[in-house]
Amino acid sequence: MDVRADQTGAGAGHGISFSEAFRVWLRVACLSFGGPAGQIAVMHRILVEEKKWISEGRFLHALNYCMLLPGPEAQQLATYVGWLMHRTAGGLMAGGLFILPGIIAIMGLSYIYAAFGNVSFVEALFFGLKAAVLAIVVEAVVRVGKRALKNRIMIALAAAAFVAIFFFAVPFPIIIIAAGLIGYAGARSGRPEFAPAGHGHGGGAAIDSMLGEAVPDHVRPNTARAIRVGALWLALWLVPVIALLMGFGEANVFSQIALFFSKMALVTFGGAYAVLAYVAQQAVEHYHWLKPHEMLDGLGMAETTPGPLIMVLQFVGFMAAYRDPGGLSPMLAATYGGLLATWVTFTPCFLWIFVGAPYIERLRGNAGLAGALSAITAAVVGVILNLSIWFALHTLFRETVPVHAFPLNYDMPVLRSVDVPALVLAIAAATAIFRFKLGMLTVLAGSCAAGVALRMAGVI
């Protein structure tokens, strides 16, 4: 890598210095609230409209590529644009800064939660948070559904995905793989229903307007370079996982964190909401790392901090190691657990970009891949609906009864255990979002304040 060219921008011809890019990416990171839709909107406003660093076509082209990948598309989009402008150093800077504020914030909140989670004031805050998060997840179902369910086939895929995961506990990866295969086959057969939904494609070759017509050398596909880069990032990702498994065995909590979240890094298509239902079910019911309400608390933390919503996985890893510290102090073990979960979640994101981005033009216009993405996005709507109902059951009802009658496998609420204050808060939060169009942070802050007020009044 030519560091001098990276720092001055001369190698790419755009003239944007590395230090200027650092300041802009730090600004993007600090404003990255509101989930992927809000984060992508912030990047578009700053990079395309304000700074004019990148053309509309290039931005959409990069975004469509990132949507094909597992992992948070907003963070990968930042990594891609940073790599495009300043090579590997730029990609590391942009992608790393994008998650750094969230890592710091979630870690700090996790310390407070673990130390003082049983204090009435903290409980009241999270009581309000859970009601607001439920409304936000429902809003995500509506938002994604409007974009993805453009025809009857897509609606049917969403419905089938919901029934499969909610009533029959079909594993999330199987749903995603099946939807992708259906979409690929449908697109290859020429069915118009499998045309890509959501983000558009820029016309013609996607060339950075500030780079002109010339394509930088590092953007050109190079097999030898791809092999070297892939080997490096695979080692950074998998060597710690293998070392933990060999050193401590599969029963160790750190081995379980490394292995489980590495698997999640491979199947997190459709954003955090899509995979959280699967993570919640595994973390709560299989590993017993958390209780259902604690998963909601973690999601509330991630909603209120900058960075990808998938940062909630850091909280899950934190609490897992806190509950099973081995010979370490609980807080030290929790710190390692949270950082380990973050490492194995985001290291693959850099792998996908640094290896795959040079081949992006070969993916462009591929009808089969576009159809697979459309079908996966539709299935994701059903998975998010499952997540919203799962959250609703554990937020609005104090008791649920598991139903295990082959092939059915789901939780049924005990109606007499309805939590009336939680129901009222959830309805109020939903009204604020859907009727009055209030911002997410405003709703979350209001719900937290309402939770504290209800605690002070002795209602909860």
C-alpha positions, 0 to 999 in steps of 0.5 A: 500500500502506498501510504503517502498516496492514501494520506494525500488522496493523490493516488486516487486523484480526488485530493481529499486528505486522510485527516479530512476524511477522518473528521468527516467519518467521525462526524458520520459515526457520531450521527449514526442513530436510527438504525440502517435507514437513518444511518444510510440517510446520514451518509448520503446527505454528507457524502453525496449531497454536502461533500460531493465526494461520491456520485449518486450512482456509485453510492447506490451501487455500493449500497446494493452490493452491501445489501447482498452481504451478511452483516450491517449494510450501513457499516459495510457501506462506510467501509466500502466508501472509505476503501474506495477513497483511501484504500485499506487504511481508509476502509479501516478508518471509516468502518472502525469509526462507524462502530467505535462510539457504539462499542464505548457506549454499550460497554459503559451501559452494560457495566451500569446494567450489570452493577445496578440493574436491580436498582429501582431507578434503572429498572424503571428506565428499562421498563419504559425502554422496552415499551418504546422498543416494541413500538420501534420494532413494529414500525420496522415491520411496516417500513421494510414491508412497504419496501419489500412486499411489492407483489403477491409472491413476496407477501407469500414469502413473508407469510411463509417465513413468519409461520415457519419461524414462529409456529415451527421454530425453523432455524433462521439460516434455513429460512434465508437459504430457502428464500434465496434459492427461491428468488434465484430460481424465480429470477433466472426463470424470468419472473418479474416478481423477483426484480429487486425491491427497495434501493435502486441502481444507478445507471451505467458504470458506477464511477466516483464523480470525484475520481473522474473516469479513471478507476484506481488500481486498488479497485481493479480485481486482482486474484493474487491480492484477493487471496492475500487479503482474504487469508489475512482477514480469515486469520484475524477472524478465525484464529482466535475462535480456533484458539479458544476452542482448542484451549478451553473446549466447546463448553467454555463460555468464551468458546461458545461466544466466539463460535455462536457469533461467528455463525451469526456473522455468516447469516445476518442478512436483512439487518439486525432486526432479522437476526435478533429473533434467532439470537434472542431465542438461542441466547435465552432458551439454548445457552441461558445467557439472558432472560427475555426481558434482558434481551429487550433491555439490550436492544433498548441500549443499542437503539439509544446509542450510535452505530449499528443495532447489531451492537446489541450482540456486544451486550449479549456477550457481556452478560454471557461472560458476566454470568459465567466468569470462570476464574476471572472477576465477573466484570473482567470476564464480561468485558472480554465477552463483550469485546469478543462478541464484537470482534467476531461480529465485525471482523468478517464485515471487513473481509467481505468488503476488502475481498469482494469490493473489487469484483463489484462490477461483476455482480452488477446486473446479475439477475439471479443475485438480484432475485435472491436478494429480493426474496431474502428481503421479503422473508426478512419481513416475516422474520421481523414480524416474528421478532415483534411478536416475540418481544410483545409476548415478553413485554406485555405479558408476565407469563407465557406457556410453551406449546410443544405439539409436533410439529408446533413449537411456540410460546402462548401468552397467559392472558390474565398476566397482561402487564397493563402499564407496559401495554399503555406505554407501548400504545403511547409509544406507537401513537407517537411514532405512527400518528405524530411521527416523532423521532426515535430518540424523542420516543425513547426518552419520553418512554424512559421518563414515563417509566421513572414516573410510574415507578415514583407513583408506585404503579410499577 
